[in-house]
């Protein structure tokens, strides 16, 4: 898909309102000095307790500053906006991008290169920071909001904003082009299965089948590559959980937004403090959740040792549990699960495969097509073959010409389906 360039700006024609927030677009204005003057004026003004009042104070500072005397009206207005963001918005010049519903991800590669993802496309935007210190200040604010820090000793931070966006930041001492900041946004209202059907992510028939699997207590694992829609799909599947069930959600950084559940407990990992103490990991939280009398356990994503505890939970009566993981295919995801299991335990491979096959009932694999659409590529039931290998029983597969199609196979293991009143349509 080709993006047309605007000949005047050199940037694409954006499908949303886009301000010019380049640091060098203010006709030579001394940004740090002006921000400092405005900050002092706002601090002492008795009229700056509201955003409107603060903006008026900023305008007065700029009008009275000799360096702004030659600025045209449009540039002065943009400069006012920029300084307002610096003083009143934690994300500074990224705040307008966060307000755009069409923007799903923001990627900052050092001070001068900012990109966004919108409708599956990655576009460069006219936004830049005036200094590395200004970018670092944004990163530190986000980290501090969740009691984390980023510096030369702790150069990587994973956090979330107050609005629920996921943030990853890398300090400049290990990023060669300066501090790197990545923000993934999630829709405020959350997608529904009807939305995913409309987007072409899944067919109505497959969606109904997966909903029945969740309702009747099958353990589902969602796999896919980066930005394939795993978290969104997990959120949507959770809508099929009965509202009176007790659900424990465990995440590294809170991202899921489950709806309609009255008895919901949310647990989040905690990093160690500056003294190297106080860390609480996924494995510990999963083990703790088993003592909370859960009907279901939802693990946001498994990346390592916690896979052992997750599989154990699925094998100890917590039917209908859900989780996600990174994998390029269903087979690749299974190999990753085996590898993560082996790194944590000394179990024979045959025993590990048996545990995985007994714990996970169905894997749903997502991927992105060349046209940037996120789609369900496979729905496969797991079972243990006679030779001790994990075997796959395909239920839905994606065909390049037909889309997602039903294979004609029915569930091999119908125990939960029949016990909990699953529809006979798929039998």
C-alpha positions as CSV (number, residue, x, y, z in Angstrom):
1,X,0.0,0.0,0.0
2,X,1.5,3.3,-1.1
3,X,1.2,6.5,0.9
4,X,1.1,9.7,-1.1
5,X,3.5,12.4,-0.1
6,X,2.4,16.0,0.3
7,X,4.7,18.0,-2.0
8,X,4.7,21.1,0.2
9,X,5.6,19.4,3.5
10,X,7.4,16.2,2.4
11,X,5.1,14.3,4.8
12,X,2.2,12.0,4.0
13,X,-1.4,13.3,3.8
14,X,-2.5,12.1,7.3
15,X,-5.9,10.5,7.9
16,X,-6.2,12.6,11.0
17,X,-5.5,16.2,12.2
18,X,-1.8,16.6,12.4
19,X,0.0,19.6,13.9
20,X,3.5,20.6,12.8
21,X,5.4,20.1,16.0
22,X,9.0,20.1,14.7
23,X,11.4,21.8,17.0
24,X,13.0,23.7,14.2
25,X,9.7,25.1,12.7
26,X,9.4,28.2,14.9
27,X,11.7,30.5,12.9
28,X,14.6,30.3,15.2
29,X,12.8,30.8,18.5
30,X,14.8,29.6,21.6
31,X,12.4,26.9,22.8
32,X,14.2,26.0,26.1
33,X,14.4,29.7,27.1
34,X,10.8,30.4,26.2
35,X,9.5,27.3,28.0
36,X,11.5,28.4,31.1
37,X,10.0,31.9,31.0
38,X,6.5,30.6,30.5
39,X,6.9,28.1,33.3
40,X,8.0,30.8,35.7
41,X,5.1,33.1,34.6
42,X,2.5,30.3,35.0
43,X,3.9,29.4,38.4
44,X,3.3,32.9,39.8
45,X,0.1,33.7,38.0
46,X,-3.1,33.6,39.9
47,X,-5.0,33.0,36.6
48,X,-3.2,29.8,35.5
49,X,-5.1,27.3,37.6
50,X,-7.0,26.2,34.5
51,X,-5.8,25.2,31.0
52,X,-7.4,28.2,29.5
53,X,-5.7,30.5,32.0
54,X,-2.3,28.9,31.5
55,X,-2.6,29.2,27.8
56,X,-3.4,33.0,28.1
57,X,-0.4,33.4,30.4
58,X,1.8,31.7,27.8
59,X,0.5,33.9,25.0
60,X,1.3,37.0,27.0
61,X,4.9,35.7,27.6
62,X,5.4,35.1,23.9
63,X,3.9,38.5,22.8
64,X,6.2,40.4,25.2
65,X,9.3,38.4,24.2
66,X,11.5,40.2,21.6
67,X,12.5,37.0,20.0
68,X,8.9,36.3,19.0
69,X,8.3,39.8,17.5
70,X,8.7,38.6,13.9
71,X,6.7,35.4,14.2
72,X,3.6,35.2,12.0
73,X,0.2,34.5,13.6
74,X,0.2,30.8,12.6
75,X,3.7,30.2,13.9
76,X,2.9,32.0,17.2
77,X,-0.2,29.9,17.7
78,X,1.8,26.7,17.1
79,X,4.5,27.8,19.5
80,X,1.8,28.6,22.1
81,X,0.5,25.1,21.7
82,X,3.9,23.5,22.1
83,X,4.8,25.4,25.3
84,X,1.3,24.6,26.6
85,X,2.0,20.9,26.1
86,X,5.4,21.2,27.8
87,X,3.8,22.7,30.9
88,X,0.5,21.0,31.1
89,X,0.8,17.5,29.5
90,X,2.9,14.7,30.7
91,X,3.6,13.4,27.2
92,X,4.5,16.9,25.9
93,X,4.3,17.1,22.1
94,X,3.2,13.4,21.9
95,X,-0.1,14.4,23.6
96,X,-1.9,15.5,20.4
97,X,-1.0,12.1,18.8
98,X,-2.4,10.3,21.8
99,X,-5.7,12.1,21.4
100,X,-6.1,10.9,17.8
101,X,-8.2,7.7,17.7
102,X,-6.8,6.8,14.4
103,X,-3.3,6.5,15.9
104,X,-2.7,3.0,17.4
105,X,1.1,3.2,18.1
106,X,3.7,6.0,18.5
107,X,7.4,5.3,18.0
108,X,10.1,7.8,18.9
109,X,13.6,7.0,17.7
110,X,15.7,9.7,19.3
111,X,14.8,13.4,19.3
112,X,14.2,13.9,15.6
113,X,12.4,10.8,14.3
114,X,8.8,10.2,15.3
115,X,6.5,7.6,13.6
116,X,2.9,6.5,14.1
117,X,0.9,3.5,13.1
118,X,-2.5,4.2,11.7
119,X,-4.8,1.8,9.9
120,X,-1.9,-0.7,9.7
121,X,0.5,1.8,8.1
122,X,3.6,3.3,9.7
123,X,4.0,7.0,8.9
124,X,6.6,9.6,9.8
125,X,5.1,12.6,11.5
126,X,6.3,16.3,11.7
127,X,7.1,16.0,15.4
128,X,10.5,16.4,17.1
129,X,12.0,17.2,20.5
130,X,14.2,20.2,21.0
131,X,16.7,18.2,23.0
132,X,17.4,14.7,24.4
133,X,16.7,16.1,27.9
134,X,13.2,17.0,26.8
135,X,12.5,13.5,25.5
136,X,14.0,11.9,28.7
137,X,11.7,14.1,30.8
138,X,8.7,12.6,29.1
139,X,10.0,9.1,29.7
140,X,10.8,9.8,33.3
141,X,7.3,11.1,33.9
142,X,5.7,8.0,32.5
143,X,8.0,5.7,34.6
144,X,7.5,7.7,37.8
145,X,3.7,7.5,37.4
146,X,4.0,3.7,38.0
147,X,6.8,3.9,40.5
148,X,9.6,2.9,38.1
149,X,12.7,4.6,37.1
150,X,15.0,4.9,34.1
151,X,18.6,5.9,34.1
152,X,22.0,4.5,33.1
153,X,21.8,1.8,35.8
154,X,18.2,0.9,34.8
155,X,18.1,1.6,31.1
156,X,14.9,-0.2,30.1
157,X,11.4,0.4,31.5
158,X,8.0,-1.1,30.7
159,X,5.1,0.9,32.0
160,X,1.6,2.2,31.2
161,X,0.1,5.6,31.0
162,X,-2.9,6.7,33.1
163,X,-5.1,6.0,30.1
164,X,-4.0,2.4,29.8
165,X,-1.5,2.7,26.9
166,X,1.5,0.4,27.0
167,X,4.9,2.1,27.1
168,X,8.4,0.8,26.5
169,X,11.4,3.1,26.8
170,X,15.2,2.6,26.3
171,X,17.8,5.0,27.8
172,X,20.3,6.6,25.5
173,X,23.3,4.7,26.9
174,X,22.1,1.6,25.1
175,X,20.2,3.2,22.2
176,X,22.7,4.5,19.6
177,X,20.3,7.1,18.1
178,X,19.2,8.5,21.5
179,X,16.4,7.5,23.9
180,X,13.7,5.4,22.3
181,X,10.1,5.5,23.3
182,X,7.3,3.2,22.0
183,X,3.6,3.7,23.1
184,X,0.9,1.3,22.1
185,X,-2.6,2.6,22.5
186,X,-5.7,0.6,23.1
187,X,-9.2,1.8,22.2
188,X,-10.9,3.5,25.2
189,X,-14.2,1.6,24.7
190,X,-12.6,-1.6,23.6
191,X,-13.4,-3.7,20.5
192,X,-16.2,-6.2,20.5
193,X,-16.5,-9.4,18.5
194,X,-18.8,-7.6,16.1
195,X,-16.0,-5.1,15.5
196,X,-13.5,-7.9,14.7
197,X,-16.0,-9.5,12.3
198,X,-16.5,-6.2,10.6
199,X,-12.8,-5.7,10.3
200,X,-12.4,-9.1,8.7
201,X,-10.3,-10.5,11.5
202,X,-12.6,-13.4,12.0
203,X,-15.8,-14.8,10.4
204,X,-19.1,-14.7,12.2
205,X,-19.2,-18.5,12.2
206,X,-15.7,-18.9,13.7
207,X,-16.4,-16.2,16.3
208,X,-19.5,-18.0,17.5
209,X,-17.6,-21.2,17.8
210,X,-14.8,-19.6,19.8
211,X,-17.4,-17.9,22.0
212,X,-18.9,-21.4,22.7
213,X,-15.4,-22.7,23.5
214,X,-14.9,-20.0,26.1
215,X,-18.4,-20.3,27.5
216,X,-18.1,-24.1,27.9
217,X,-14.7,-23.9,29.7
218,X,-12.0,-24.8,27.1
219,X,-8.6,-23.5,27.8
220,X,-7.5,-21.3,24.9
221,X,-4.1,-20.0,24.0
222,X,-3.7,-17.1,21.5
223,X,-0.5,-16.9,19.6
224,X,0.8,-14.5,17.0
225,X,3.6,-12.2,16.0
226,X,4.3,-8.7,17.3
227,X,1.3,-6.4,16.8
228,X,-0.9,-9.2,15.4
229,X,-3.8,-8.4,17.8
230,X,-3.3,-11.0,20.5
231,X,-4.3,-8.7,23.4
232,X,-7.3,-7.3,21.6
233,X,-8.5,-10.8,20.7
234,X,-8.1,-12.0,24.3
235,X,-10.1,-9.0,25.5
236,X,-12.9,-9.8,23.1
237,X,-13.0,-13.5,24.0
238,X,-13.3,-12.6,27.6
239,X,-16.7,-11.1,26.9
240,X,-18.0,-14.7,26.7
241,X,-17.2,-15.4,30.3
242,X,-20.3,-15.6,32.5
243,X,-20.5,-12.4,34.7
244,X,-20.9,-14.4,37.9
245,X,-17.5,-16.2,37.5
246,X,-14.5,-15.3,39.6
247,X,-11.7,-14.4,37.3
248,X,-8.1,-13.6,38.2
249,X,-6.1,-11.6,35.6
250,X,-2.3,-11.7,35.8
251,X,-0.1,-9.3,33.7
252,X,3.4,-8.1,33.5
253,X,2.0,-4.6,32.7
254,X,-1.7,-4.1,32.9
255,X,-3.2,-3.9,29.4
256,X,-6.4,-6.0,29.4
257,X,-9.7,-4.3,29.9
258,X,-12.2,-7.0,30.7
259,X,-15.9,-6.0,30.8
260,X,-19.0,-7.2,32.6
261,X,-17.3,-9.2,35.3
262,X,-18.3,-8.5,38.8
263,X,-15.9,-10.8,40.6
264,X,-12.6,-9.7,39.0
265,X,-9.2,-9.5,40.5
266,X,-6.3,-7.9,38.6
267,X,-2.7,-8.6,39.6
268,X,0.4,-6.9,38.1
269,X,4.1,-7.7,38.3
270,X,6.3,-5.4,40.2
271,X,9.9,-4.6,39.4
272,X,12.7,-4.6,42.0
273,X,13.4,-1.3,43.7
274,X,16.7,0.7,43.6
275,X,18.0,-1.7,46.2
276,X,17.3,-4.7,44.1
277,X,14.4,-5.8,46.3
278,X,10.6,-6.1,46.2
279,X,10.3,-7.8,42.8
280,X,7.1,-9.8,42.2
281,X,7.1,-11.9,39.1
282,X,4.5,-13.7,37.0
283,X,5.2,-17.1,38.4
284,X,4.7,-15.9,42.0
285,X,1.4,-14.2,41.0
286,X,0.1,-17.3,39.2
287,X,0.9,-19.5,42.2
288,X,-0.8,-16.9,44.5
289,X,-3.9,-16.7,42.3
290,X,-4.5,-20.5,42.8
291,X,-5.2,-19.7,46.5
292,X,-7.8,-17.0,45.6
293,X,-10.5,-19.6,44.6
294,X,-10.5,-18.6,40.9
295,X,-13.0,-20.1,38.4
296,X,-10.7,-18.9,35.6
297,X,-7.2,-17.5,35.3
298,X,-6.2,-15.2,32.5
299,X,-2.4,-14.7,32.0
300,X,-1.8,-11.7,29.7
301,X,1.3,-13.1,28.0
302,X,3.8,-15.9,28.8
303,X,7.4,-15.2,28.0
304,X,9.4,-17.4,30.3
305,X,9.4,-19.5,33.5
306,X,5.8,-18.6,34.2
307,X,4.6,-21.0,31.5
308,X,5.1,-23.9,34.0
309,X,2.8,-22.3,36.5
310,X,0.2,-21.4,33.8
311,X,0.1,-24.9,32.4
312,X,-0.2,-26.3,36.0
313,X,-3.1,-24.0,36.6
314,X,-4.8,-25.2,33.5
315,X,-4.3,-28.8,34.5
316,X,-5.7,-28.3,38.0
317,X,-9.4,-27.6,37.4
318,X,-9.3,-24.0,36.2
319,X,-11.3,-24.6,33.1
320,X,-11.7,-21.8,30.6
321,X,-8.4,-20.2,31.3
322,X,-6.8,-17.9,28.7
323,X,-3.4,-16.7,27.8
324,X,-1.3,-15.4,24.9
325,X,2.3,-15.8,23.6
326,X,4.6,-14.8,20.7
327,X,4.9,-17.3,17.9
328,X,5.1,-17.3,14.1
329,X,2.9,-20.3,13.7
330,X,1.0,-22.8,15.9
331,X,3.9,-25.2,15.6
332,X,6.4,-22.5,16.4
333,X,4.4,-21.5,19.4
334,X,4.4,-25.0,20.7
335,X,8.1,-25.3,20.3
336,X,8.5,-22.0,22.2
337,X,6.3,-23.3,25.0
338,X,8.4,-26.5,25.2
339,X,11.7,-24.4,25.3
340,X,10.4,-22.1,28.1
341,X,9.3,-25.2,30.0
342,X,12.7,-26.9,29.6
343,X,14.5,-23.8,30.8
344,X,12.7,-23.9,34.1
345,X,12.4,-27.6,34.8
346,X,14.3,-30.9,34.4
347,X,11.2,-32.8,33.2
348,X,11.6,-35.2,30.3
349,X,10.4,-33.7,27.0
350,X,7.7,-36.3,26.8
351,X,6.3,-35.2,30.2
352,X,6.4,-31.6,29.2
353,X,4.5,-32.3,26.0
354,X,1.9,-34.3,27.9
355,X,1.4,-31.3,30.3
356,X,1.0,-28.8,27.4
357,X,-1.4,-31.0,25.5
358,X,-3.5,-31.7,28.6
359,X,-3.5,-28.0,29.7
360,X,-4.2,-26.2,26.4
361,X,-7.3,-27.3,24.5
362,X,-7.2,-25.0,21.5
363,X,-4.7,-22.6,20.0
364,X,-5.9,-19.6,18.0
365,X,-3.2,-18.2,15.8
366,X,-3.3,-14.6,14.5
367,X,-1.2,-12.8,11.9
368,X,-1.0,-9.7,9.7
369,X,-1.5,-9.9,6.0
370,X,0.3,-7.8,3.3
371,X,-2.6,-5.3,3.4
372,X,-1.9,-4.8,7.1
373,X,-5.1,-6.5,8.2
374,X,-5.0,-8.6,11.4
375,X,-6.7,-12.0,10.9
376,X,-7.2,-15.4,12.5
377,X,-5.0,-17.8,10.5
378,X,-5.6,-21.0,12.4
379,X,-7.8,-22.6,15.0
380,X,-6.3,-25.9,16.1
381,X,-7.2,-28.4,18.8
382,X,-4.3,-30.0,20.6
383,X,-4.0,-33.6,21.6
384,X,-1.3,-36.1,22.5
385,X,-0.6,-38.6,19.8
386,X,0.2,-42.3,20.5
387,X,4.0,-41.6,20.1
388,X,4.0,-38.9,22.7
389,X,4.0,-36.0,20.3
390,X,1.7,-33.0,20.5
391,X,-0.6,-33.4,17.5
392,X,-2.8,-30.7,15.9
393,X,-6.4,-31.1,14.8
394,X,-7.3,-28.2,12.5
395,X,-10.8,-26.7,13.0
396,X,-10.4,-23.5,10.9
397,X,-7.7,-22.4,8.5
398,X,-7.1,-19.3,6.5
399,X,-7.2,-19.6,2.7
400,X,-5.7,-16.8,0.6
401,X,-8.6,-16.9,-1.8
402,X,-11.5,-17.9,0.5
403,X,-10.5,-16.4,3.8
404,X,-11.0,-18.2,7.1
405,X,-12.8,-21.5,6.4
406,X,-14.0,-24.4,8.4
407,X,-12.1,-27.6,7.8
408,X,-15.1,-29.9,8.5
409,X,-13.4,-31.5,11.5
410,X,-15.3,-31.6,14.8
411,X,-13.8,-31.4,18.3
412,X,-12.0,-34.6,19.3
413,X,-12.5,-33.9,23.0
414,X,-16.2,-33.0,23.6
415,X,-16.2,-33.6,27.4
416,X,-16.4,-29.9,28.4
417,X,-18.7,-29.1,25.5
418,X,-21.3,-31.7,26.4
419,X,-20.9,-31.2,30.1
420,X,-21.5,-27.4,29.9
421,X,-24.2,-27.4,27.2
422,X,-22.4,-26.4,24.1
423,X,-24.4,-26.0,20.9
424,X,-24.7,-29.1,18.8
425,X,-24.1,-27.1,15.6
426,X,-20.4,-27.9,15.5
427,X,-20.7,-31.6,16.4
